[in-house]
Amino acid sequence: MKARSDSIQREIKDATRKFFDNYYNQEINYTPEEVDAVIGYFLKRGFEKIAAVNTASVLLQQASQDQINVYALVDTLKGISDVQLSNIVAQILNLNRSKTSTLGYKVPAQTQLFDQRNIAV
């Protein structure tokens, strides 16, 4: 079990390193602890490995742009539900995407139709 865990961690570190090394061929300075902490947070919340790495990279960029400690950013995400986390991540990802495409989610209608109100159950 430990060997598998070490193997997964190595894969995550290699994938993260490759991503950050090739991102617009621009040097990005994040400590391995910061990268591992953010990726680990999303893995614990049920994200797939690739989704966790990609989401973590966007959050690390956003934290760098806003000059916020990445640990403080992750701490603000603790204690929220999975639905709230999905909404927050979608908003952050949309801010960092091309304006020609956005990620969305379905919001249930808040109004009731007249016919529905008159039906006794």
Secondary structure as UniProt FT lines:
FT   HELIX           2..22
FT   HELIX           23..25
FT   HELIX           32..44
FT   TURN            45..46
FT   HELIX           49..65
FT   TURN            66..67
FT   HELIX           70..77
FT   TURN            78..79
FT   HELIX           82..95
FT   TURN            99..100
FT   HELIX           114..117
//
